[in-house]
Amino acid sequence: MSKLLFTFLTIAIFLFVSCGASKQESNQNTAKNDSTASNKDTTANKGEKNSGNKDKNNKVELIPVEVTTINKGSISSYLLLSSNLETEKMADVYSRVQGLVQKIHHEEGDYVRKDQILMELEADEHKLTEERAHVNYLQQKSAFERAQEMHTRELLSPQEFEQVKFSTEGAKIEWDQAKLNLSYTNIKSPINGVIGERLIRLGDRIQPTDKLFSVINTEEMIAIVYIPEKELETINRNQKAVIFSDNVQGQSFSGWVKRVSPAVDPQSGTFKVTVGVKNVENILRPGMFVNVRIVTATHDNAILIPKTAIVYENEAMNVYVVRDSVARRVELRPGFQDYRSVESLSGVEEGEKIIVVGQAGLKDSTKVKIIAERENRLRESS
C-alpha cells in the first residue's frame, strides 16, 4: 500500500513540473513575438520621421525683400559750397532837411513799398517858407506880364524886360525849391523791402547826416561763394544753381550764377562767384547759412539708382537685382551722383526690380520673396 502511494506521488510531481515548463516556454515565445512586432513598428516610425526631415530640408526658405523699379531721368554734376545769404538791394534812409520827428508810420519788420511814407517831420516852418515863395512868384509873374505888355508897345527897353523876365524865373525856382523842401518833411522809402532798423524816436531833432532807417529788399537774395581756380572754365553767368538750408527742411530754392569775378585770389587760389536766388515766399532771411549747388553738367535719360539700394564693399558699389525670384549681385559703374541717386553706366536696365530693403548681408543667387514694391521718384533728380 505504501509502495503504491509513493508511485502515485511521483507521477503527480512529474506532471506538475512538465506543465510549468510548457507554460513558461509559451510565455517566452509570446514576449519574443511582441518584441519583434514592437521593433518593426519603431523602425517604421523612424522611417516616416526621416522622410519628413528630408522633405523639410529640401524646402528652401525665401528671403523677404522690398524692391523698386529702375527708371530713367535727369541727373547733374555740381559743385557744393557754403555761404551766408545777403541782400542784393539794401538802402539806408536819410532826411534831406532838418527838423523835429512828428510821426513814425512804420516799425522794424514792416514791409513797405517804394515811396511809402516812413515818418513825418514837423512841417510848419517849411509850409510858411513855401507860401512866402509862392506869393513872391505871383508878384513877379504879375510884374512880368505888365513888362511884357509895355515891351510890346516899345515902352520898355529890352534890357529892362529881360531883367523882369529873369526875376520871374528866379521866383519860380525859389517856389519850386520851397515845395520840394516841404515834401522832404515826409520821409519815404527808396525801395520795396522790409524795415531792418529804426534809429530815431518821436521828438528827435534830426540833421541831413543822421541815418533814420535801413530798408532791406528780401525778394532777391545773393550768396557769395569762392570756387577753386581749376573750375574757372566750368562756371558761367546764368548757370543753374540750387540753394538749400538745414533750417528749411525738405525745401530747395532755384538760383542762378549772377556774377563771376575774372580775378583769382593768389593766396586762396579761388575766384568769387555771386549766386542769386528769388525769395518769392519770403522764407529766406539775410545772414542765413545755406548750401549752394552749382550745376556744371546734366545727363538726361540716365539710369538712376537710389542710394538706399547700394551696398558698399570696400570701394565697390553693388546692387541686387531680382531676376526670376533670385537676387543677382551687380557691380555698378557709377556716373554722376547727387544726394539721392547714382547714375549707372552699365549692369542694370530700365524696368528691372532692384532691392531697396533687405539687401544688407544678402548673397549672390539667393532666392527671395518680394513682399512690397516702392514707387521710384528719381525721374527728375536735382
Contacts in CASP RR format, 6 or more apart in sequence:
PFRMAT RR
TARGET T0000
AUTHOR 0000-0000-0000
METHOD contacts of the structure
MODEL  1
MSKLLFTFLTIAIFLFVSCGASKQESNQNTAKNDSTASNKDTTANKGEKN
SGNKDKNNKVELIPVEVTTINKGSISSYLLLSSNLETEKMADVYSRVQGL
VQKIHHEEGDYVRKDQILMELEADEHKLTEERAHVNYLQQKSAFERAQEM
HTRELLSPQEFEQVKFSTEGAKIEWDQAKLNLSYTNIKSPINGVIGERLI
RLGDRIQPTDKLFSVINTEEMIAIVYIPEKELETINRNQKAVIFSDNVQG
QSFSGWVKRVSPAVDPQSGTFKVTVGVKNVENILRPGMFVNVRIVTATHD
NAILIPKTAIVYENEAMNVYVVRDSVARRVELRPGFQDYRSVESLSGVEE
GEKIIVVGQAGLKDSTKVKIIAERENRLRESS
60 367 0 8 1.000
62 325 0 8 1.000
62 367 0 8 1.000
62 368 0 8 1.000
62 369 0 8 1.000
63 327 0 8 1.000
63 358 0 8 1.000
63 362 0 8 1.000
63 366 0 8 1.000
63 367 0 8 1.000
63 368 0 8 1.000
63 369 0 8 1.000
64 358 0 8 1.000
64 368 0 8 1.000
64 369 0 8 1.000
64 371 0 8 1.000
65 320 0 8 1.000
65 322 0 8 1.000
65 327 0 8 1.000
65 355 0 8 1.000
65 357 0 8 1.000
65 358 0 8 1.000
65 359 0 8 1.000
65 362 0 8 1.000
65 368 0 8 1.000
65 369 0 8 1.000
65 370 0 8 1.000
65 371 0 8 1.000
66 355 0 8 1.000
66 356 0 8 1.000
66 357 0 8 1.000
66 358 0 8 1.000
66 370 0 8 1.000
66 371 0 8 1.000
66 372 0 8 1.000
66 373 0 8 1.000
66 374 0 8 1.000
67 322 0 8 1.000
67 353 0 8 1.000
67 354 0 8 1.000
67 355 0 8 1.000
67 356 0 8 1.000
67 370 0 8 1.000
67 372 0 8 1.000
67 373 0 8 1.000
67 374 0 8 1.000
68 306 0 8 1.000
68 309 0 8 1.000
68 353 0 8 1.000
68 354 0 8 1.000
68 356 0 8 1.000
68 373 0 8 1.000
68 374 0 8 1.000
68 375 0 8 1.000
68 376 0 8 1.000
69 351 0 8 1.000
69 352 0 8 1.000
69 353 0 8 1.000
69 354 0 8 1.000
69 373 0 8 1.000
69 376 0 8 1.000
70 303 0 8 1.000
70 304 0 8 1.000
70 305 0 8 1.000
70 344 0 8 1.000
70 348 0 8 1.000
70 349 0 8 1.000
70 350 0 8 1.000
70 351 0 8 1.000
70 352 0 8 1.000
70 353 0 8 1.000
70 354 0 8 1.000
70 376 0 8 1.000
71 304 0 8 1.000
71 350 0 8 1.000
71 351 0 8 1.000
71 376 0 8 1.000
71 378 0 8 1.000
71 379 0 8 1.000
72 301 0 8 1.000
72 302 0 8 1.000
72 303 0 8 1.000
72 304 0 8 1.000
72 350 0 8 1.000
72 379 0 8 1.000
73 300 0 8 1.000
73 301 0 8 1.000
73 302 0 8 1.000
73 304 0 8 1.000
73 378 0 8 1.000
73 379 0 8 1.000
73 380 0 8 1.000
73 381 0 8 1.000
74 298 0 8 1.000
74 299 0 8 1.000
74 300 0 8 1.000
74 301 0 8 1.000
74 302 0 8 1.000
74 379 0 8 1.000
74 380 0 8 1.000
74 381 0 8 1.000
75 298 0 8 1.000
75 299 0 8 1.000
75 302 0 8 1.000
75 304 0 8 1.000
75 336 0 8 1.000
75 337 0 8 1.000
75 338 0 8 1.000
75 341 0 8 1.000
75 343 0 8 1.000
75 381 0 8 1.000
76 295 0 8 1.000
76 296 0 8 1.000
76 297 0 8 1.000
76 298 0 8 1.000
76 299 0 8 1.000
76 336 0 8 1.000
76 338 0 8 1.000
76 381 0 8 1.000
76 382 0 8 1.000
77 295 0 8 1.000
77 296 0 8 1.000
77 297 0 8 1.000
77 298 0 8 1.000
77 336 0 8 1.000
77 337 0 8 1.000
78 242 0 8 1.000
78 293 0 8 1.000
78 294 0 8 1.000
78 295 0 8 1.000
78 296 0 8 1.000
78 338 0 8 1.000
79 227 0 8 1.000
79 231 0 8 1.000
79 234 0 8 1.000
79 293 0 8 1.000
79 294 0 8 1.000
79 296 0 8 1.000
80 291 0 8 1.000
80 292 0 8 1.000
80 293 0 8 1.000
81 225 0 8 1.000
81 226 0 8 1.000
81 227 0 8 1.000
81 291 0 8 1.000
81 292 0 8 1.000
81 294 0 8 1.000
82 225 0 8 1.000
82 289 0 8 1.000
82 290 0 8 1.000
82 291 0 8 1.000
82 292 0 8 1.000
83 223 0 8 1.000
83 224 0 8 1.000
83 225 0 8 1.000
83 275 0 8 1.000
83 289 0 8 1.000
83 290 0 8 1.000
83 292 0 8 1.000
84 223 0 8 1.000
84 287 0 8 1.000
84 288 0 8 1.000
84 289 0 8 1.000
84 290 0 8 1.000
85 221 0 8 1.000
85 222 0 8 1.000
85 223 0 8 1.000
85 277 0 8 1.000
85 284 0 8 1.000
85 285 0 8 1.000
85 286 0 8 1.000
85 287 0 8 1.000
85 288 0 8 1.000
85 290 0 8 1.000
86 221 0 8 1.000
86 222 0 8 1.000
86 223 0 8 1.000
86 224 0 8 1.000
86 286 0 8 1.000
86 287 0 8 1.000
87 216 0 8 1.000
87 217 0 8 1.000
87 218 0 8 1.000
87 221 0 8 1.000
87 222 0 8 1.000
87 286 0 8 1.000
88 217 0 8 1.000
88 220 0 8 1.000
88 221 0 8 1.000
88 222 0 8 1.000
88 276 0 8 1.000
89 191 0 8 1.000
89 193 0 8 1.000
89 216 0 8 1.000
89 217 0 8 1.000
89 220 0 8 1.000
90 214 0 8 1.000
90 215 0 8 1.000
90 216 0 8 1.000
90 217 0 8 1.000
91 189 0 8 1.000
91 190 0 8 1.000
91 191 0 8 1.000
91 214 0 8 1.000
91 215 0 8 1.000
92 211 0 8 1.000
92 213 0 8 1.000
92 214 0 8 1.000
93 118 0 8 1.000
93 187 0 8 1.000
93 189 0 8 1.000
93 190 0 8 1.000
93 211 0 8 1.000
93 212 0 8 1.000
93 213 0 8 1.000
93 214 0 8 1.000
93 215 0 8 1.000
94 208 0 8 1.000
94 209 0 8 1.000
94 210 0 8 1.000
94 211 0 8 1.000
94 212 0 8 1.000
95 121 0 8 1.000
95 184 0 8 1.000
95 187 0 8 1.000
95 206 0 8 1.000
95 207 0 8 1.000
95 208 0 8 1.000
95 210 0 8 1.000
95 212 0 8 1.000
96 181 0 8 1.000
96 184 0 8 1.000
96 208 0 8 1.000
97 121 0 8 1.000
97 126 0 8 1.000
97 181 0 8 1.000
97 184 0 8 1.000
97 185 0 8 1.000
97 208 0 8 1.000
98 205 0 8 1.000
98 206 0 8 1.000
98 207 0 8 1.000
98 208 0 8 1.000
99 121 0 8 1.000
99 122 0 8 1.000
99 185 0 8 1.000
99 205 0 8 1.000
99 206 0 8 1.000
100 121 0 8 1.000
100 122 0 8 1.000
100 203 0 8 1.000
100 204 0 8 1.000
100 205 0 8 1.000
100 206 0 8 1.000
101 119 0 8 1.000
101 120 0 8 1.000
101 121 0 8 1.000
101 122 0 8 1.000
101 200 0 8 1.000
101 201 0 8 1.000
101 202 0 8 1.000
101 203 0 8 1.000
101 204 0 8 1.000
101 205 0 8 1.000
101 206 0 8 1.000
102 119 0 8 1.000
102 120 0 8 1.000
102 121 0 8 1.000
102 122 0 8 1.000
102 123 0 8 1.000
102 202 0 8 1.000
102 203 0 8 1.000
103 119 0 8 1.000
103 120 0 8 1.000
103 202 0 8 1.000
104 118 0 8 1.000
104 119 0 8 1.000
104 198 0 8 1.000
104 200 0 8 1.000
104 201 0 8 1.000
104 202 0 8 1.000
105 117 0 8 1.000
105 118 0 8 1.000
105 119 0 8 1.000
105 120 0 8 1.000
106 112 0 8 1.000
106 116 0 8 1.000
106 118 0 8 1.000
106 119 0 8 1.000
106 195 0 8 1.000
106 198 0 8 1.000
107 195 0 8 1.000
107 198 0 8 1.000
108 195 0 8 1.000
108 196 0 8 1.000
108 197 0 8 1.000
108 198 0 8 1.000
109 194 0 8 1.000
109 195 0 8 1.000
109 196 0 8 1.000
110 194 0 8 1.000
110 195 0 8 1.000
111 192 0 8 1.000
111 193 0 8 1.000
111 194 0 8 1.000
112 118 0 8 1.000
112 189 0 8 1.000
112 192 0 8 1.000
112 193 0 8 1.000
112 194 0 8 1.000
112 195 0 8 1.000
112 215 0 8 1.000
113 189 0 8 1.000
113 192 0 8 1.000
113 193 0 8 1.000
114 188 0 8 1.000
114 189 0 8 1.000
114 190 0 8 1.000
114 191 0 8 1.000
114 192 0 8 1.000
115 188 0 8 1.000
115 189 0 8 1.000
116 188 0 8 1.000
116 189 0 8 1.000
117 186 0 8 1.000
117 187 0 8 1.000
117 188 0 8 1.000
118 187 0 8 1.000
118 188 0 8 1.000
118 189 0 8 1.000
118 195 0 8 1.000
118 212 0 8 1.000
118 213 0 8 1.000
119 187 0 8 1.000
119 200 0 8 1.000
119 212 0 8 1.000
119 213 0 8 1.000
120 185 0 8 1.000
120 186 0 8 1.000
120 187 0 8 1.000
121 184 0 8 1.000
121 185 0 8 1.000
121 186 0 8 1.000
121 187 0 8 1.000
121 206 0 8 1.000
122 185 0 8 1.000
123 182 0 8 1.000
123 185 0 8 1.000
126 178 0 8 1.000
126 181 0 8 1.000
126 182 0 8 1.000
126 184 0 8 1.000
126 185 0 8 1.000
127 182 0 8 1.000
129 178 0 8 1.000
129 181 0 8 1.000
129 182 0 8 1.000
130 175 0 8 1.000
130 178 0 8 1.000
130 179 0 8 1.000
130 181 0 8 1.000
130 182 0 8 1.000
132 178 0 8 1.000
133 171 0 8 1.000
133 174 0 8 1.000
133 175 0 8 1.000
133 177 0 8 1.000
133 178 0 8 1.000
133 179 0 8 1.000
134 175 0 8 1.000
134 178 0 8 1.000
136 171 0 8 1.000
136 174 0 8 1.000
136 175 0 8 1.000
137 168 0 8 1.000
137 171 0 8 1.000
137 172 0 8 1.000
137 174 0 8 1.000
137 175 0 8 1.000
139 171 0 8 1.000
140 164 0 8 1.000
140 167 0 8 1.000
140 168 0 8 1.000
140 170 0 8 1.000
140 171 0 8 1.000
140 172 0 8 1.000
141 168 0 8 1.000
141 171 0 8 1.000
141 172 0 8 1.000
143 164 0 8 1.000
143 167 0 8 1.000
143 168 0 8 1.000
144 164 0 8 1.000
144 165 0 8 1.000
144 167 0 8 1.000
144 168 0 8 1.000
147 156 0 8 1.000
147 160 0 8 1.000
147 161 0 8 1.000
147 164 0 8 1.000
147 165 0 8 1.000
148 161 0 8 1.000
150 156 0 8 1.000
150 161 0 8 1.000
151 158 0 8 1.000
151 161 0 8 1.000
187 212 0 8 1.000
187 213 0 8 1.000
189 213 0 8 1.000
189 215 0 8 1.000
190 215 0 8 1.000
191 215 0 8 1.000
191 217 0 8 1.000
192 217 0 8 1.000
192 219 0 8 1.000
193 215 0 8 1.000
193 216 0 8 1.000
193 217 0 8 1.000
193 218 0 8 1.000
193 219 0 8 1.000
194 215 0 8 1.000
194 216 0 8 1.000
194 217 0 8 1.000
194 218 0 8 1.000
195 213 0 8 1.000
195 214 0 8 1.000
195 215 0 8 1.000
195 216 0 8 1.000
196 213 0 8 1.000
196 214 0 8 1.000
196 215 0 8 1.000
196 216 0 8 1.000
197 213 0 8 1.000
197 214 0 8 1.000
198 212 0 8 1.000
198 213 0 8 1.000
199 210 0 8 1.000
199 211 0 8 1.000
199 212 0 8 1.000
199 213 0 8 1.000
199 214 0 8 1.000
200 206 0 8 1.000
200 210 0 8 1.000
200 212 0 8 1.000
206 212 0 8 1.000
216 286 0 8 1.000
218 279 0 8 1.000
218 282 0 8 1.000
218 284 0 8 1.000
218 285 0 8 1.000
218 286 0 8 1.000
219 278 0 8 1.000
219 279 0 8 1.000
219 280 0 8 1.000
219 282 0 8 1.000
220 276 0 8 1.000
220 277 0 8 1.000
220 278 0 8 1.000
220 279 0 8 1.000
221 276 0 8 1.000
221 277 0 8 1.000
221 279 0 8 1.000
221 284 0 8 1.000
221 286 0 8 1.000
222 258 0 8 1.000
222 274 0 8 1.000
222 275 0 8 1.000
222 276 0 8 1.000
222 277 0 8 1.000
223 243 0 8 1.000
223 274 0 8 1.000
223 275 0 8 1.000
223 276 0 8 1.000
223 277 0 8 1.000
223 290 0 8 1.000
223 292 0 8 1.000
224 272 0 8 1.000
224 273 0 8 1.000
224 274 0 8 1.000
224 275 0 8 1.000
225 272 0 8 1.000
225 273 0 8 1.000
225 275 0 8 1.000
225 292 0 8 1.000
225 294 0 8 1.000
226 265 0 8 1.000
226 268 0 8 1.000
226 270 0 8 1.000
226 271 0 8 1.000
226 272 0 8 1.000
226 273 0 8 1.000
227 235 0 8 1.000
227 270 0 8 1.000
227 271 0 8 1.000
227 273 0 8 1.000
227 294 0 8 1.000
228 269 0 8 1.000
228 270 0 8 1.000
229 264 0 8 1.000
229 269 0 8 1.000
229 270 0 8 1.000
229 271 0 8 1.000
231 296 0 8 1.000
232 264 0 8 1.000
232 271 0 8 1.000
234 296 0 8 1.000
235 257 0 8 1.000
235 260 0 8 1.000
235 273 0 8 1.000
235 294 0 8 1.000
235 296 0 8 1.000
236 257 0 8 1.000
236 260 0 8 1.000
237 257 0 8 1.000
237 258 0 8 1.000
237 259 0 8 1.000
237 260 0 8 1.000
238 256 0 8 1.000
238 257 0 8 1.000
239 256 0 8 1.000
239 257 0 8 1.000
239 294 0 8 1.000
239 295 0 8 1.000
239 296 0 8 1.000
240 254 0 8 1.000
240 255 0 8 1.000
240 256 0 8 1.000
240 294 0 8 1.000
240 295 0 8 1.000
241 254 0 8 1.000
241 255 0 8 1.000
241 256 0 8 1.000
241 257 0 8 1.000
241 275 0 8 1.000
241 276 0 8 1.000
241 277 0 8 1.000
241 292 0 8 1.000
241 293 0 8 1.000
241 294 0 8 1.000
241 295 0 8 1.000
242 252 0 8 1.000
242 253 0 8 1.000
242 254 0 8 1.000
242 255 0 8 1.000
242 292 0 8 1.000
242 293 0 8 1.000
242 295 0 8 1.000
242 382 0 8 1.000
243 252 0 8 1.000
243 253 0 8 1.000
243 254 0 8 1.000
243 255 0 8 1.000
243 275 0 8 1.000
243 277 0 8 1.000
243 284 0 8 1.000
243 290 0 8 1.000
243 291 0 8 1.000
243 292 0 8 1.000
243 293 0 8 1.000
244 250 0 8 1.000
244 251 0 8 1.000
244 252 0 8 1.000
244 253 0 8 1.000
244 290 0 8 1.000
244 291 0 8 1.000
244 293 0 8 1.000
245 284 0 8 1.000
245 288 0 8 1.000
245 289 0 8 1.000
245 290 0 8 1.000
245 291 0 8 1.000
246 289 0 8 1.000
246 291 0 8 1.000
247 288 0 8 1.000
247 289 0 8 1.000
248 283 0 8 1.000
248 284 0 8 1.000
251 283 0 8 1.000
252 382 0 8 1.000
253 277 0 8 1.000
253 278 0 8 1.000
253 279 0 8 1.000
253 283 0 8 1.000
253 284 0 8 1.000
254 277 0 8 1.000
254 278 0 8 1.000
255 275 0 8 1.000
255 276 0 8 1.000
255 277 0 8 1.000
255 278 0 8 1.000
256 275 0 8 1.000
256 276 0 8 1.000
256 277 0 8 1.000
257 273 0 8 1.000
257 274 0 8 1.000
257 275 0 8 1.000
257 276 0 8 1.000
257 294 0 8 1.000
258 274 0 8 1.000
258 275 0 8 1.000
258 276 0 8 1.000
259 273 0 8 1.000
259 274 0 8 1.000
260 271 0 8 1.000
260 272 0 8 1.000
260 273 0 8 1.000
260 274 0 8 1.000
261 271 0 8 1.000
261 272 0 8 1.000
261 273 0 8 1.000
262 271 0 8 1.000
263 271 0 8 1.000
263 272 0 8 1.000
264 270 0 8 1.000
264 271 0 8 1.000
265 271 0 8 1.000
265 272 0 8 1.000
273 294 0 8 1.000
275 292 0 8 1.000
275 294 0 8 1.000
277 284 0 8 1.000
284 290 0 8 1.000
297 336 0 8 1.000
299 335 0 8 1.000
299 336 0 8 1.000
299 343 0 8 1.000
302 336 0 8 1.000
302 343 0 8 1.000
302 344 0 8 1.000
303 343 0 8 1.000
303 344 0 8 1.000
303 345 0 8 1.000
303 348 0 8 1.000
303 349 0 8 1.000
303 350 0 8 1.000
304 341 0 8 1.000
304 342 0 8 1.000
304 343 0 8 1.000
304 344 0 8 1.000
304 376 0 8 1.000
304 378 0 8 1.000
304 379 0 8 1.000
304 381 0 8 1.000
305 319 0 8 1.000
305 332 0 8 1.000
305 341 0 8 1.000
305 342 0 8 1.000
305 343 0 8 1.000
305 344 0 8 1.000
305 348 0 8 1.000
305 354 0 8 1.000
306 340 0 8 1.000
306 341 0 8 1.000
306 354 0 8 1.000
306 356 0 8 1.000
306 376 0 8 1.000
306 378 0 8 1.000
307 339 0 8 1.000
307 340 0 8 1.000
307 341 0 8 1.000
307 342 0 8 1.000
308 356 0 8 1.000
308 357 0 8 1.000
309 319 0 8 1.000
309 320 0 8 1.000
309 354 0 8 1.000
309 355 0 8 1.000
309 356 0 8 1.000
309 359 0 8 1.000
310 317 0 8 1.000
310 318 0 8 1.000
310 319 0 8 1.000
310 332 0 8 1.000
310 342 0 8 1.000
311 317 0 8 1.000
311 318 0 8 1.000
311 319 0 8 1.000
311 320 0 8 1.000
311 359 0 8 1.000
311 360 0 8 1.000
311 361 0 8 1.000
311 362 0 8 1.000
312 318 0 8 1.000
316 331 0 8 1.000
317 331 0 8 1.000
317 332 0 8 1.000
317 334 0 8 1.000
317 342 0 8 1.000
318 329 0 8 1.000
318 330 0 8 1.000
318 331 0 8 1.000
318 332 0 8 1.000
319 329 0 8 1.000
319 330 0 8 1.000
319 332 0 8 1.000
319 348 0 8 1.000
319 354 0 8 1.000
319 355 0 8 1.000
319 359 0 8 1.000
320 327 0 8 1.000
320 328 0 8 1.000
320 329 0 8 1.000
320 330 0 8 1.000
320 354 0 8 1.000
320 355 0 8 1.000
320 359 0 8 1.000
320 362 0 8 1.000
321 327 0 8 1.000
321 328 0 8 1.000
321 330 0 8 1.000
321 348 0 8 1.000
321 352 0 8 1.000
321 353 0 8 1.000
321 354 0 8 1.000
321 355 0 8 1.000
322 328 0 8 1.000
322 352 0 8 1.000
322 353 0 8 1.000
322 354 0 8 1.000
322 355 0 8 1.000
322 368 0 8 1.000
322 370 0 8 1.000
323 352 0 8 1.000
325 367 0 8 1.000
325 368 0 8 1.000
325 369 0 8 1.000
326 365 0 8 1.000
326 366 0 8 1.000
326 367 0 8 1.000
326 368 0 8 1.000
327 355 0 8 1.000
327 359 0 8 1.000
327 362 0 8 1.000
327 363 0 8 1.000
327 364 0 8 1.000
327 365 0 8 1.000
327 366 0 8 1.000
327 367 0 8 1.000
327 368 0 8 1.000
328 364 0 8 1.000
328 365 0 8 1.000
329 362 0 8 1.000
329 363 0 8 1.000
329 364 0 8 1.000
330 347 0 8 1.000
330 348 0 8 1.000
331 347 0 8 1.000
332 342 0 8 1.000
332 344 0 8 1.000
332 345 0 8 1.000
332 347 0 8 1.000
332 348 0 8 1.000
333 344 0 8 1.000
333 345 0 8 1.000
333 346 0 8 1.000
333 347 0 8 1.000
334 342 0 8 1.000
334 343 0 8 1.000
334 344 0 8 1.000
334 345 0 8 1.000
335 342 0 8 1.000
335 343 0 8 1.000
335 344 0 8 1.000
335 345 0 8 1.000
336 342 0 8 1.000
336 343 0 8 1.000
337 343 0 8 1.000
338 381 0 8 1.000
338 382 0 8 1.000
340 378 0 8 1.000
340 381 0 8 1.000
341 378 0 8 1.000
341 381 0 8 1.000
348 354 0 8 1.000
353 370 0 8 1.000
353 373 0 8 1.000
355 362 0 8 1.000
355 368 0 8 1.000
356 374 0 8 1.000
357 372 0 8 1.000
362 368 0 8 1.000
END
